[in-house]
Amino acid sequence: MNELVQKRRLAPASEAPAKETGRTNDPERTKANILQIAAAEFADKGLAGARIDEIAAATQTSKRMIYYYFGSKEGLYLAVLEESYRQVRDIEGELHLQDLEPEQALRRLVAFTFDHHLQHQTFIRLVMSENINRGLFLAQSARIQELNVPAIAAIEHLYKRGLASGVFRPGLDALDIHASISALSFFNVSNQHTFGLIFKLDMLSPAYVAHRRDSVIEMIVRFMRSP
């Protein structure tokens, strides 16, 4: 087992943290709170700049408790990545794309991706941070790899339905479709400051967001639509 993951999962019972004053005995709730606060800390400062002391203070826990649950700072960072991907994939599973006509389902998927990225900028910053780390920690997580399999399978199923009904053109690849949707949605968040400053745009204004959202949806639909 990977050493980092092993540290997170195999903390000795003798190292159990002392009971935290003023907190209920609810480990799952405590861990969820730590992950939420840690996500913001890692997103703002990256792995190198984030401080366990600050995460402990914000969650009213202790460094010892955080290390007990997650093994190390790196273990907490990996857990944050896993939870962030789990949340987005869980929501995708609730879109019920199979209940819609192929083009309508595609429009819903693209709209969801665009909106999710805009509304969950912590997730985007975490992904950007992990790219700075060259995917070092993501590569250690079999869970993240497994989480993304259904996402590609859903696009593959959607594409095949559209292909069979003559709505989508042949010769496309599900992974390429996913990459295109992700890239167009990601840019509006990842480059909002640089692109906005260079071209004097308020990329978070309701008018710009609505226009850009419609444009991204139309680009993907026209890319896939049968002539």
Protein Blocks (a to p, Z undefined) as FASTA:
>chain_A
ZZklmmmmmccfklpccddehiacdfklmmmmmmmmmmmmmmmnojmlpcfklmmmmnop
afklmmmmnopaklmmmmmmmmmmmmmmmmmmmnommlpcfklmmmmmmmmmmmmmmmmm
mlmmmmmmmmmnnommmmmpmklmmmmmmmmmmmmmmmmmmmmnomacghiafklmmmmm
mmmmmmmmmmmmmmmmmnopafkbfklmmmmmmmmmmmmmmmmpcZZ
